Amino acid sequence: MTACRRIVLAERPKGKPTEDNFRLEEGELPAPGEGQITVRTIWLSLDPYMRGRMDDAKSYAEPVAVGGTMEGAGVGEVIDSRHPGFVPGDIVVGRTGWASHALLAGASARKVDPALAPISTALGVLGMPGHTAWVGLNRIARARPGEAIVVSAATGAVGSVVGQLASLRGLRVVGVAGGAEKCRYAEQELGFDACLDHRAADARALAEGIRQAAPGGVDIYYENVGGKTLEAVLPNMNTFGRIPLCGMIAWYSGQGVADAMRVPALWRTILVRRLRVQGFIIFDHDDSFGAFLEEVAPLVRKGRIRYRESVAEGLENAPCAFLKMLDGGNFGKQLVRVGPDPAGT
Ligand SMILES: NC(=O)c1ccc[n+]([C@@H]2O[C@H](COP(=O)([O-])OP(=O)(O)OC[C@H]3O[C@@H](n4cnc5c(N)ncnc54)[C@H](OP(=O)(O)O)[C@@H]3O)[C@@H](O)[C@H]2O)c1
């Protein structure tokens, strides 16, 4: 048996989640069965999709049950294995949940090469968020050099990779982010052509800012947020523009939904500008993970793609960090350090 701490969903949120929706529990994990591994979590990833799993609503994935461990991916160290592909000491990424230890099917875990980059990047720039950026840009938007792209949540785990990849491909990149410091980072450290602060402008002023930053119009809007940013980008979209619809975090807890732009106005813009809007979920694109890693890992190693991480210390602080992230309190990929990293990072 292995002692285990975990964060469970104590109750479903009504609107904006609070810390009362979570509870820390202690228990024990049985020894691994045939084909299973026991993993000690080192890094836990906090992601916006987890907000959706807290609701009992029909979606592309089952909700977390009340009393169940909060879902999530983690990077950890194998401490026991009954799977031929893993030995104690291996570093893996898998669906550990918000827990100090997890029992995983070996077949569901992927080995992480600590020589490639710090192992935490397997949850960010070289993991699911980076892959999402790559798929949205390549497969969904089919970005071409010379085009102009707007990306929202521009300094976040997904948005920062979208903007940098687009810039390397010769697109004009306009970010939208929350606050002057994030915008400065996008322009000066990530190399975006411009970045606009959505917190300092209403939809009309934001639309004007985008018009000035992309004077030839917007060919691609990489949609991460919805809300007033979507409203501001739409009038700037060029004919035959594309909108990879990756997320809509502004609306995840129901805030602003009643004031959102009306469907007829949205529909009309899509029609008259002949826009292609395509929602996508990254787990439909597992086949391209290898190609993504092959292209992006060397760029990260050479410093041509940069990344930032926000780290919360200790599993017990995961709920607070998660709530802050939903409100833009993170700066880059939000992680929780659950246990010591053998690399000492
Ligand atoms: N389709 C998929 O398979 C897939 C996979 C991964 C992620 N996603 C989606 O991609 C988006 C970004 O995810 P991420 O992991 O990279 O998170 P992230 O950007 O690192 O963190 C979330 C960010 O959302 C922004 N935000 C929150 N409320 C907002 C609001 N009302 N208006 C504008 N921005 C707001 C905040 O940035 P600012 O401070 O800059 O406002 C916050 O930092 C999310 O919508 C997520 O659900 C989708």
The ligand as an SDF file (V2000), in Angstrom:
LIG
                    3D

 48 52  0  0  0  0  0  0  0  0999 V2000
   -9.5160   22.5670  -27.4680 N   0  0  0  0  0  0  0  0  0  0  0  0
   -8.5920   21.9660  -26.7340 C   0  0  0  0  0  0  0  0  0  0  0  0
   -8.3210   20.7770  -26.8910 O   0  0  0  0  0  0  0  0  0  0  0  0
   -7.8470   22.7760  -25.7130 C   0  0  0  0  0  0  0  0  0  0  0  0
   -6.6600   22.2850  -25.1400 C   0  0  0  0  0  0  0  0  0  0  0  0
   -5.9710   23.1150  -24.2250 C   0  0  0  0  0  0  0  0  0  0  0  0
   -6.5110   24.3580  -23.8890 C   0  0  0  0  0  0  0  0  0  0  0  0
   -7.6790   24.7540  -24.4600 N   0  0  0  0  0  0  0  0  0  0  0  0
   -8.2460   26.0760  -24.1580 C   0  0  0  0  0  0  0  0  0  0  0  0
   -7.2830   27.0570  -24.4980 O   0  0  0  0  0  0  0  0  0  0  0  0
   -7.4600   28.1960  -23.6710 C   0  0  0  0  0  0  0  0  0  0  0  0
   -6.1220   28.5580  -23.0240 C   0  0  0  0  0  0  0  0  0  0  0  0
   -5.7250   27.4740  -22.1870 O   0  0  0  0  0  0  0  0  0  0  0  0
   -4.3210   27.5020  -21.4360 P   0  0  0  0  0  0  0  0  0  0  0  0
   -4.1280   26.1660  -20.8500 O   0  0  0  0  0  0  0  0  0  0  0  0
   -3.2930   28.0520  -22.3630 O   0  0  0  0  0  0  0  0  0  0  0  0
   -4.5930   28.5170  -20.2470 O   0  0  0  0  0  0  0  0  0  0  0  0
   -3.8070   29.8620  -19.9370 P   0  0  0  0  0  0  0  0  0  0  0  0
   -3.9530   30.7560  -21.1100 O   0  0  0  0  0  0  0  0  0  0  0  0
   -2.4360   29.5190  -19.4820 O   0  0  0  0  0  0  0  0  0  0  0  0
   -4.6170   30.4250  -18.6860 O   0  0  0  0  0  0  0  0  0  0  0  0
   -5.9090   30.9100  -18.8260 C   0  0  0  0  0  0  0  0  0  0  0  0
   -5.9040   32.3970  -19.2530 C   0  0  0  0  0  0  0  0  0  0  0  0
   -7.1820   32.7570  -19.7360 O   0  0  0  0  0  0  0  0  0  0  0  0
   -7.2820   34.1520  -19.7090 C   0  0  0  0  0  0  0  0  0  0  0  0
   -8.6100   34.5970  -19.3010 N   0  0  0  0  0  0  0  0  0  0  0  0
   -9.3160   34.2080  -18.2220 C   0  0  0  0  0  0  0  0  0  0  0  0
  -10.5010   34.8600  -18.1770 N   0  0  0  0  0  0  0  0  0  0  0  0
  -10.5230   35.6680  -19.2590 C   0  0  0  0  0  0  0  0  0  0  0  0
  -11.4660   36.6020  -19.7730 C   0  0  0  0  0  0  0  0  0  0  0  0
  -12.6390   36.8230  -19.1700 N   0  0  0  0  0  0  0  0  0  0  0  0
  -11.1690   37.2580  -20.9210 N   0  0  0  0  0  0  0  0  0  0  0  0
  -10.0000   37.0550  -21.5330 C   0  0  0  0  0  0  0  0  0  0  0  0
   -9.0590   36.1850  -21.1040 N   0  0  0  0  0  0  0  0  0  0  0  0
   -9.3200   35.5180  -19.9750 C   0  0  0  0  0  0  0  0  0  0  0  0
   -6.2540   34.6540  -18.6820 C   0  0  0  0  0  0  0  0  0  0  0  0
   -5.2270   35.3250  -19.3910 O   0  0  0  0  0  0  0  0  0  0  0  0
   -5.1370   36.9270  -19.4210 P   0  0  0  0  0  0  0  0  0  0  0  0
   -4.6440   37.3360  -18.0710 O   0  0  0  0  0  0  0  0  0  0  0  0
   -4.1970   37.1820  -20.5120 O   0  0  0  0  0  0  0  0  0  0  0  0
   -6.5160   37.4230  -19.6780 O   0  0  0  0  0  0  0  0  0  0  0  0
   -5.6840   33.3580  -18.1010 C   0  0  0  0  0  0  0  0  0  0  0  0
   -4.3390   33.4930  -17.7420 O   0  0  0  0  0  0  0  0  0  0  0  0
   -8.5680   27.8470  -22.6700 C   0  0  0  0  0  0  0  0  0  0  0  0
   -9.7890   28.3460  -23.1460 O   0  0  0  0  0  0  0  0  0  0  0  0
   -8.5760   26.3270  -22.7090 C   0  0  0  0  0  0  0  0  0  0  0  0
   -9.8150   25.7840  -22.3290 O   0  0  0  0  0  0  0  0  0  0  0  0
   -8.3450   23.9860  -25.3410 C   0  0  0  0  0  0  0  0  0  0  0  0
  1  2  1  0
  2  3  2  0
  2  4  1  0
  4  5  1  0
  4 48  2  0
  5  6  2  0
  6  7  1  0
  7  8  2  0
  8  9  1  0
  8 48  1  0
  9 10  1  0
  9 46  1  0
 10 11  1  0
 11 12  1  0
 11 44  1  0
 12 13  1  0
 13 14  1  0
 14 15  2  0
 14 16  1  0
 14 17  1  0
 17 18  1  0
 18 19  2  0
 18 20  1  0
 18 21  1  0
 21 22  1  0
 22 23  1  0
 23 24  1  0
 23 42  1  0
 24 25  1  0
 25 26  1  0
 25 36  1  0
 26 27  1  0
 26 35  1  0
 27 28  2  0
 28 29  1  0
 29 30  1  0
 29 35  2  0
 30 31  1  0
 30 32  2  0
 32 33  1  0
 33 34  2  0
 34 35  1  0
 36 37  1  0
 36 42  1  0
 37 38  1  0
 38 39  2  0
 38 40  1  0
 38 41  1  0
 42 43  1  0
 44 45  1  0
 44 46  1  0
 46 47  1  0
M  CHG  2   8   1  16  -1
M  END
$$$$
